[in-house]
Amino acid sequence: MNVRTTLIASLLLSTVAVPLSASLPTAAFGVGVAPCTGAQLRVSFGHPDGTAGTIYYSLTFTNTGERCSLSGVPSVQPVADSVVLLPIGPAARNMSMGQMGVLHMLSKGQSTSASIGFIETGNYTPSTCRPSTIIFIVTSLGAVTNRRVGTGPLSVCTKRSSVTTRLLGAVH
């Protein structure tokens, strides 16, 4: 019975996957444009833009090399310092769940940014938040892995997630 189920599943997948991939334009896959490497991307932390209860910053990825492609939502982890990279509190929550990321083509000097939100720790009781100050985050996106980025002093919760991330925005 297990072999029969596997064969039926394989047959169904092959009849659905082939027509779907054949119907998508090749530009959707960035044919001919290599993914950005960690070495060619500079990552920077932007200026604050506050709203009621959350302060947003841009996390900007700038291409310093040949034309390349980049997409997705960066992972972000607040850390204690730039050497040990000891996590402080939970990693950022992805607020773009269910949304389709755009494949960005970056020429040399072009950038794309993601929005990083820091929820005001004063919104929570000290017992549900346990606030702590950070001055760095570690971010990963594509080939950029565990990149340290200075933030300046920011307060984050250590008992609950108080940092959010969103999809990369338009190229600029």
N, C-alpha and C positions, 0 to 999 in steps of 0.2 A: 504494500500500500504506500509506503514512503517513497519508493522509486517512482510509482505512478504519479503521485502528487508532484514530485520534482519535475518530471517530464511535462506535465500539464502546465506548471508554472513557467517553465522555460519556453514553451510554445507560445503562451500568452504574452510573455515579455518580448519575445522576438517579433511578434506581429504588431505590437504597439510601439516599441522603441524605434524600429527602423523607419516607419513612415514619419514619426514625429521628428527625428533628427534630420531626415531628408527634406522636411518642409521648412526648416529654419535657414535663414540666410547665413552665408559664411561669415559675414561681418559681425554677426552676433557672437561668434567665437573668437574674434580678434585675429583671424588668420593672417599670418605674416608679421604680426606685432608680438614680440616676446613679452612675457610678464616682467614687470619691474623687479630688479634685484635689490636686495637690501643695501648694497654698496652704492647704488645710484639714487637712492631716496634720502632726502633730508627731512626729518620730522621736527616740527616746531609746535609750541603751545601758544595759543592766542590770548587776546585780552578778554576780560570778563564782560558778559552781557547778562544782566540780571532780570529775573522775573519773580513773581510771587513765590518765594520758597526755594527756588533753584537758580544757581548761577551757571550759565553756559559759557564754554570756551571752545574755540576751534582747535582741532588737532589737524595740522596741515602736513600733507605729504607732497614734497616738491621734487620733481625729477631733475637730477643734475647730469644725466647721461643721455644716451640714445633714446629715441622714441620707444615707449613701452606701455604696457596695459596694467591696470590696477582696478580692483573692485572689491566690494564687501563692506563689512562692519569691523572696525578695529577692536580687538580685545584690549581691555585696559585693567590694570591692577595697581592700586595705590601701594607704594612701598615706603619703607622707613628711611632708606638712604640710597645712594647711587653705587655702593660697593657690594653689600651683602644682598640687596634686593629682597629683604624680608617683607612679605606681604603684610599690609595693614588693613584688616577688614576684608570683606568679600570682594570679588572682582566686580567690575561694572556690569549692570544688566543691559542686554541688547533690547532697545526699544523699537527696533525695526523688524521684529519677528513677523514672518508672513509676507514681507515686502520683497520684491525682486530687485536685487542689486543691479546697477548699471556698470557695464564695462567701460572704464574711462581710458582713453588714449592720451597719454601725456608726452608732449614734445619736450625737448630740453627747456628748462625754466618754467614749465607749466606746473600747476598745483591742483590738488583736490583736497577738500577738508571734510572732516566728520565732526559732528557736534558731540561734545562731552559735557554732561550735566552733573554738577555737584549740588545735591540737595542740602539745604541749610540744616546742619546738625541740631540747631536750636528748635527745629520743628518736632523733635522727639524728646521724650523724657531721658535723662541721663542713664537710667537703668535699661532702656530698650535700645539705646544708641551706643553708649560708651565712646564718646568722641575722642579722636586723636588727630594730631597735626602731621601732615605729610609735606614733603617738598619735591617729591618725584613720583612719576608713574612709570610703569613698564607697559609698553604697547607692542602688539603683534598684528600684522596684516600682510597676508601673502608671504613674500620672502623677507619682510621686515619682522624679525623675531626678537623678543625681549629687548627692545630698544628703550634705553633710559631717556626720559624726557623731564626736564626740570619744570616745575609748576609754580615755585614760590610757595609760601606757607598756605595750606588749605586744610580745612577741618573735614574729616570723614568719620562716619560711624564704623566701629569695629565689630558690632554685634549684628548689624543688618546692612544690606547693600544701600549705599547712599550715592552711588555714582552710576550714571547711565551713558550709553553710547547709541549713535544712530548711523545709518548708511552714509557712505561718502556722497558728497554733494557735487554740484557742477564744477567743471574744470575752469580754472581762472589763471 
